[in-house]
Amino acid sequence: MTLRSEIARRTPDRWKRLVIRAELDFLARRRVRRGQLGPLPDFLMLGVMKGGTSSFWEHLKSSPVMNPGPPKEILYFDQYSNRSVDWYRSFFYEADPPPGRLHGDGTLTNFPSLHAPARAKALVPDARLLVLLRNPVARAVSHYHHNKRRNEESRGMLDAFEHEAALLRNGAAVLFEDPTGARPDSSYLRRGHYATQLENWLRHYPREQLCIIFSEAYFADPLGEMRRFLDFVGRPEVSVPPAKRFGESGAYQGLPEGVQELLDDHFRDENARLGELLEQPVPWLGNP
C-alpha cells in the first residue's frame, strides 16, 4: 500500500464530502450564471439512510423517464436553505429533456430535519414524498458499520448506542433542530424514530402525497415496488430494467453482547406508534 492510498484510507469521509460539495456548488453557480435552470422536482425521496435508497435511486435513474443528472444529496432544504431557488433548480437542468421527464430530489437528511418540511411545502407544495423504511434495528447496525468504514466512529457499537440512548432519555431532540442544517454527532437511534419524523412531514403535507416503501419489500421484489412508486407519481406505463444493488452492503458478524436487547427495547414504543400512524402492516413488527 502506497503512502497516498494509506492517507486516503485514513481520511474521514466528511473531509472528502467537503470537496465534493464545493465542486457541486461551483457547478450550480456556473449554471445559474448561464441561465441553465431546470424545473422544480416532482418528488422528494426523504429517506432513510441505510435503507436501500442508493439502490432505489440508481434503479429509478435507469428508467427512461427519470432525469439522471441530479446528485442524490442536494441538501437544499437542509444545509443550503440560504441558497437561491435558481441554485436549486440548476441541479435539474437538462439541455434537451424528453417529454414527460420525472425530476426528483433524493436528500436523506430532509427526513429527520425539523425545518425541511415547512421549507419544502413553501416551494414544492404538490411534490410527492417517498420514504423507504427499514427495520430500525438493522438500520442502526448498518449505520454504525458505515461510519466505521469511513473513519468517523472510534467507539464500540454498544458504547455508541448506549451514549445516544442516554441522550434521548435525558431529553435530547430526535429531529435535527438547527436551522442551518447542523446535525447531532450521533444519529444511529434518532434516524430510526420513524413515527416522529413522519409526523413532522405530515404536519405540512397530506397523507395522500406520501408513499411508503419498506426496504425489505423492495429488496424482495424491486421491480414490483418500483412499479408501485411509478404508478404513485403518475408514470404507470414506464418500463423499468432489472435492479442492481448499489451503495454499501456487508455480512456482519454477530452483534456484540447487549446490542440486540438495547435496540429492541429502545425502538419498542416508537415501532408501535409507527404501526398506528401508517395503518398498514409493518414487516419487522411480525405482521407483513
N, C-alpha and C positions, 0 to 999 in steps of 0.2 A: 504494500500500500504506500502510495506516494504521500509526501507531506501535504500537498494540495488537497488530495482526496480525504486525508485524515482530518484536516481542518474543516472541510466541507461537512464531513460526517458529524463532527462535534459542534458545529454551529447551530444554535437553536433556530428552528424554522421561523420563529417570529421575526428574526432579522432578515431572513430571505424574503418573507412576505412583504416587508417594508420596501424592498427593491421592486417587487412585482407591482405593489400598489403605486409606486412612483411612476413606473412605466405606463400603467393603465391611466393614471391621471394625466400624464403627458399626452397620450393618445386622445383622451376625451377632450382636453383643452384645444388640441390642434383641430379636431373635427368641429368643435364649436366655432372656432375662428373661420373655418371654411364653410360654415353653414350646413354641415353634414349631420342632419338630425333625423332620427327615426321616430316612430310613433311611441306612445307610452305603452307599457306592457299590458297584454290581455290577461295574464295571470301572474300570481306570486307563489313560488314554491317556498314555503316558510321553514320547513324542517322535516325531520330533525337531524342534527348532526349525528353521524354514525348510525343512520337509519336506512342506508341504501340509496341516499339521494344522489350520489355521484353516478351510480349505475342507472338510476331512473333518468337523470338529466341527460346523460350521453345516449341512452336508448331513445329518448324523445328527440334529441337533436339529429338522430339518424333518420327520422321521419322527414319526408319531403316538405311537410307543411311548416316545420319549425325553423325559425331563424337560427342558424348555427353559430352566429357571431358572438352574442353576449357572454362574458365570463360568468362563472357560476356565482360569484360573490361580488356584487356591485357595492353593497353597503350604503346605498343612498338614504334609506330611511333610518339608518343607524348612525354609523360613524361620520358619514359625509352629508348629513342633512343641511349643512350650511352651503353646499354647492347649489348651483342654479338648476332649474328644470332642464334647460338646454344641455347642461353637463350630463344629466341623467339620460336624456333622450339620445345623446350621441352614441351610447352603447348599443342602441337598437338600429343604428343606421345600416342600410344596405344600398348599394349603388343601383341595383335593378331587381327589386324583390318581386317574386311571382305573386299573382293574386291569391288572396286567402291566407297570407302569411300569419303565423302564430308567433307572438313575442312574449317571452317570459323572463322574469327576474327570479333567480334562484339563491337569494341571500338568506342563509340559515339563521343568522343572528337576529333576523326580524322576529322570529317566533318568541324568544324569551325577552324581547325588548319591551319595556313599559311604554315607550313613546312611539314606536314604529306604527302601531295600528292607526292612531289618530293621524299621523303624517300621511300614511298610505291612503286612508279614507278621503283626506282632503284633496289628494292628487288623482287617485285612480279609484273612484268610488264603485265602479262597475267591474273591477277586476275580480276574477275568480281566484280563490285561495286553495292551494294544495298543501296538505300536510301528510308526510309519511311518518307513521308512528311505529316504533319498535319496542319490544319488551324492555322496560326501563332498566331492569337488572342487567340484561345483556348489553344494552346501550352504554351503561356506565362502565362496565368492564372493558368494552371496546374503546371507549373514550380514553380510559386510563392508559391502555396499551398504545393508543395513538400518540398521546403526549410523551410516553416513554421513548418511543421510536424517534421522536423529534427533539429529544434532549430538553424537554420542558417539564419534566417531572422527576424528582430525585427521591421522593418518599416511597415507602412501601405501599401496596394497594390498600391494605386495611387502615394504615395511618392516614392516608389521603382521604378515604371515605369517612373515617371517624371524625376527622377535623371538620369537614364540611357539614356532616350531620349535626355536630355540636353547634356550629354557627347558626344553622337553620333552627335548631331547637331554641336558641337564645334570641331569636327574632330577626336574623338576617333575612333580607328580602330574597324571594325566589326570582322575581323579574329583575332584569338589568335596568336599574333606575336612572343612571347618569344620562342626562340628555345629550351629552357629547359622544355617547357610544362606548364609554369606558365599561369594562366588564370585570366581574369578580375574578380573583386569581384562580378559583376552583369552581367548576360548574358541572362536575360529574353527576351530582344528585339534582341540582337545580333544573337542568335540562330535561330530566325525567318527570318533572311535575307537569304533566301534560294538561290536566284539567285546568290548572291555574293559568297556563299560557293560552289555552283555547278560550277560556272565559274572557281574557283580556282582549282578544281579537273579536269575539262575538259581541262585545260592547259597541263595536263600530261597524261590523259587517253582519248582514243577515245570514242565518244558518244555511239558506239555500245557495249561497255563494261559496260554501266550503265543501271541499272534497277530502275525505279521509281515506288514505290507503295504508293498510297495515303492511309493514315491511315483510313480515312472514308470508303474507299472501302474495306480495309482488315477487319474492324470490321463488315461491312455489309455482306461480303462473304469471310470468312477466308480460306475456302478450295479452292475456285476459285483463289484467289490471291496467295496462297501458290503453287498451281499447276502452275500458270504462272511463278513464280520465279524458280521452279524446272525445268521447261522447258528451262528457260533462262540459267541455269547453266548446261544444258545437262543431266538432270535426269528426263525426262518426264514420265518414266514408274513407278516411285516410288509411292507407296501408302502412303497416309498421314491420320492419325487418326483425328477425330474431334478436333477443337481447344478448349483450355481452356484459360480463362483470367488470366494473371499473372501480376505482378507488382502492382502498386497502381491505384486505381480509387476512385472517390468520386463524390457525387452530391453536388455541391457547391451552396450556396445561391446566390442571385442576386449580380451583380458586384457593387462595390462602385460607387457613382456618379462620372462621368468624365472618368472612366477607358475605357469603350467601345469606346467613342469618341477619346480618346488619341490613343488607339491601332489601330483603323480603320484608323486614319489619318497617323500614323507612318508607317504602312505597305502598304499604298495605292500604292506608286510608286514601291516598291520592289515586290509586287504581280504582278503588270503589267509587270515588267521585267521578272518575273518567267514565266508568260504565253508566252511571246515572246521566251524565251530561250527553253522551253520544246516543243513548237509547238504541244501541246496536251491540251485537256480540263483540267482545274483545278477546282475541286469541289467547293471550297469556293469563287470562282470568279463568281459563278452563271451560269457556263457553263459545268455541269457534263456530 
